[in-house]
Amino acid sequence: MATAEQIKSLIRSYVSSDQEQFFTIALQVAAHEAMQGHGALAHDIRGMVDKVRREKGALVIKFPQDMRGLVLSEEPNIPKSALIIPPIIKNRIERIIHEYRQQQKLKTYGLSNRRKIMLIGPPGTGKTMTSKVLAHELRLPLYTIQVDRLVTKFMGETSAKLRQIFDLIQKEMGVYLFDEFDAIGGERSLDNDVGEMRRVLNSFLQFIEQDISDSIIIAATNSPKLLDRALYRRFDDVLYYKQPSFEERKCLIQNVLGTFLESQFSWKTVLTESNGLSHSEIDHACRDAIKYTILHDDQKVNSPLLRQMLNERQNAHINPRVR
């Protein structure tokens, strides 16, 4: 239940017609309830606030002018059952969710839940989807930091924006995804590094170490060899993603095609054709096949059609510059 101070603040903001302050306190109540393990109630409160804000044309968060476009917000609806990944990775994601929901119990023993996570793996292997699943399962909004827009040519500006982001992490509870993280997490000893980027990385190391918020912080990268070694010990968990296995590819195709899957399906040839493709590429190939089927008034996706779509994705690997 909301604290006495929160209830009084809600009444004061209502009486003074300070709508934005009322929303802010309501979201603080939602954060308090989430910490108590009342995830559904917290989600409902946030949903009501966001609905009113949208109806009134207000932003879900009032980002400072220089941060607009830097942080993208969404409320994903992807369940963990949609993740097609090895059991060992799925179990570790389950552990992150379980520890978050039981964080108060851990705190009574002086322990904290896992909430600073690094995701490493090739493009399209499920890193961004994992972030969306965590946000959905924990009933939290997902905030994606556009790292390419974070880095600027002006000395000190990137570190200043980074401080703003960590202030936001402290103020607004959510899942924060730093995508393409190697842009700011590069090894400080690299010969082509510049002093400004070393200062940015040092700032990030300092901010993440000092962060005591209840938000989930995720750093995702395709290039672990570029990362500074000091980063790894700042994260509670490091998950490694790979291209999907034989069985994972089959499960992914079945999930995406669903009722469009033809009963007489040549799995051996299709799975051979999909070898080496990422989760994302296989997903896109399946959806291309579904669209083709619908537009040609067919009922089902057959194996020759899907093989054709998969082959197009394979050819993109061979001739990446052909347009």
Secondary structure as GFF3:
##gff-version 3
##sequence-region A 1 323
A	DSSP	alpha_helix	4	15	.	.	.	ID=ss1
A	DSSP	alpha_helix	19	35	.	.	.	ID=ss2
A	DSSP	alpha_helix	39	55	.	.	.	ID=ss3
A	DSSP	three_ten_helix	65	67	.	.	.	ID=ss4
A	DSSP	beta_strand	71	74	.	.	.	ID=ss5
A	DSSP	three_ten_helix	80	82	.	.	.	ID=ss6
A	DSSP	alpha_helix	87	101	.	.	.	ID=ss7
A	DSSP	alpha_helix	103	107	.	.	.	ID=ss8
A	DSSP	beta_strand	116	120	.	.	.	ID=ss9
A	DSSP	alpha_helix	127	137	.	.	.	ID=ss10
A	DSSP	beta_strand	142	145	.	.	.	ID=ss11
A	DSSP	alpha_helix	147	150	.	.	.	ID=ss12
A	DSSP	alpha_helix	157	171	.	.	.	ID=ss13
A	DSSP	beta_strand	175	178	.	.	.	ID=ss14
A	DSSP	alpha_helix	182	185	.	.	.	ID=ss15
A	DSSP	alpha_helix	195	210	.	.	.	ID=ss16
A	DSSP	beta_strand	216	221	.	.	.	ID=ss17
A	DSSP	three_ten_helix	224	226	.	.	.	ID=ss18
A	DSSP	three_ten_helix	229	234	.	.	.	ID=ss19
A	DSSP	beta_strand	237	240	.	.	.	ID=ss20
A	DSSP	alpha_helix	246	257	.	.	.	ID=ss21
A	DSSP	three_ten_helix	258	260	.	.	.	ID=ss22
A	DSSP	alpha_helix	267	273	.	.	.	ID=ss23
A	DSSP	alpha_helix	279	295	.	.	.	ID=ss24
A	DSSP	alpha_helix	303	318	.	.	.	ID=ss25
###
